[in-house]
Amino acid sequence: MQIDATAIADVLILTPRRFADDRGFFSEVWNRETLRREAGIDAAFVQDNQSLTRAPGTVRGLHCQTPPRAQAKLVRCGRGAVRDVAADIRKGSDTYGQWVAVELSAENGRQLYIPEGFLHGFVTLTPDAELLYKCTDTYAPECDVSIRYDDPDLAIDWGVTVDAGQLSAKDRDAPALAAFDNPFVVEVAR
């Protein structure tokens, strides 16, 4: 497994090794022991999700779950391609309000590890893009949060023209980050 840092230290790009032959390839996409040892990731994933988005330029997000049901995620693209975004909303973090974007595709096999305290979203780059992701907690509607994908305080560059007509009602009506009663706090060493 190749492990690459991003501009935000806690968000990692994991690229599994592929073993290819005439039939296709085999790839180990998650190994808890290897990633605990090599990247310090000790996540106990309890739910797998899958989404299919038909039209390019469609944004899903920005979303997270708050404590006590906060989630870390491991995201990969099973078909097509997306620009996947993780935005740090941990108050007191050196990277608060910053974001990283990584192209995930079925072809490149990359995965993005997103810890708790980050918003997650993506925009589709191809038709029929399929996203697969593991979560460290199950869905809890009472802890589910949406923040505007075009929040000026985050100023995310989605890399493509976003088709706002494709937004879900939840994402279209999402509040700005400044209006969010944010429970994510990083203790600052003194």
FENTAPE-V962802 format. One record per run of one state. SS is the DSSP state (H for helix, E for strand, L for the rest). FROM is the first residue (numbers start at 1). LEN is the number of residues. If there is no record, write none. Layout:
SS:FROM:LEN
SS:FROM:LEN
This chain:
L:1:1
E:2:4
L:6:6
E:12:4
L:16:2
E:18:4
L:22:2
E:24:4
L:28:4
H:32:8
L:40:7
E:47:7
L:54:5
E:59:7
L:66:7
E:73:7
L:80:1
E:81:8
L:89:2
E:91:1
L:92:7
E:99:7
L:106:4
E:110:5
L:115:3
E:118:7
L:125:4
E:129:7
L:136:5
H:141:3
E:144:4
L:148:16
H:164:3
L:167:2
H:169:4
L:173:2
E:175:1
L:176:1
H:177:3
L:180:5
E:185:1
L:186:5
